[in-house]
Every structure is written in structure tokens, then in C-alpha cells.
Amino acid sequence: MNELENKLEQAFKEYVYKYDMNDENISRKYFHSLRVKDFSKEIAMYEKLPPEEVKLSIIIGILHDYARFEQWQKYKTYNDVNSIDHGDLAITLLFDNKEIYNFYDEEADFYKIKLAIKYHNKIKVPATVKNDELMLCNIIRDADKLDIFNLKIQQKSLFAEDDKEISSNIKEKFFDNNMINYKDLKSKNDKIILTLAMFYDINSNFSYKYIVKNQIIEKLFDKIEDKEKYKKYFEHITKFVENRLKNIK
């Protein structure tokens, strides 16, 4: 895999360096993509997938945010609601514009790659996606979330509070163990609850073990200033993760 990864990383670097790497928003997404690639590979290997599927996990991992750079250059935001869905834009750039050939040319695998990238940022994967395709979708969704959690721990600005009340519909969805749609957010506080709700969509045992081993929930809580306001949310998600862990051998 090392030869494939080196080739992919070089091609990806050449692509990203066409943008302004001095812009923190560009460089952050570049390094995020490399880390997500590593997480994707780790999860695929943990799941004991065949080498072909591990290879596809690596490719999907490094290309999952392919459209973020164009999105930032054109709209100066990573908010899909206020600009364009970056998963869909990636499909346009990679497959409609055939930029995928700069990274990989085995067309028999394009459908799996396309599905995983398209649905990596959606609130859920459609029920029509099954088997190997679903496994790859779940791997990239997990890998992306694991690095997002780490980024929010490291950068306070990505996990910031405000003086608004948490929206009632956000509360309801959260305590019903549902993912939350970005379109429903009304404040930074709502976004914090959205981040916690992302734990509901963790799929691999590897990811749950990583979350617990690295104290991800605890470290996120440490970032909170108004701990009393958020305590019940963190307690709820902690219990959810603990219950999932009970089923892991």
C-alpha cells in the first residue's frame, strides 16, 4: 500500500498546492484529508477487509473533501448550507470533470468511490446502499468524524459557545438519539449539540474503542465553559457510547 499512498499523496499535494496554502482554511483541510486517509486505512484493516477494499478506503479517505478547496476559493465558507454541498461538488469535479484520473484509473471501482464520497457528509446513507458499498461509506464517515472530533478538541474556535438557548427541536432530536441537520442550526450552541449527535453515527468497533481510549468525549467537555448547560448532553452521549461498548468483544 505504501507505493499507492505515496502516489496518491503526491498527486493530492499537487492539486491542493494550486490553491493558497498560506490560507489556514486551505492548509487545515489538506492535513485533515491526510489524517482521514490514515483513519480510513486503520478502520479497514481493523475490519479485516480484503486488500482491494483497504485500497479503496485509502483513496476515498484522501479524496473525501476534494471539493473543499474549490468551495473555499469560490465562497469563502465551508458552510454547505450557505454555499454548495461539498460531497456533491466533489462528484462533479472528480467524475463529471474526470479529475479522478489524476489519482486512480480503475474504472470498475469508480461506483464505490463515488458513493462513499457523495454520502460522506450527508445526514445518513440511503437504505439502498448495501454490502461493500455501505461498508466503505461507513468507514469514511467514521474516519471523518474521528478527525473532526480531534480538530474541535485542538481548536477552541471550532467548538465555540454563544449566549443563545439551545433550540428545542435540536434538544428533541438529540435526546431521541438522532443525527442533526446543519440546516436546523440557529446558533453556535446548537452546533455543539450537532457535534455530540455525530457519535450516534459511529459504525466501527475500532472507532468506539478509539473514542474511549483517547477520552474524546471528556476532552470535548473540557472545552466547554458553561458546563452546567451542557452536562446532561454529555452524560447522555457518554451512556450511549458505553452501551455500544458493551456489545464489543
Beta strands, then each sheet from edge to edge (+ up, - down):
end
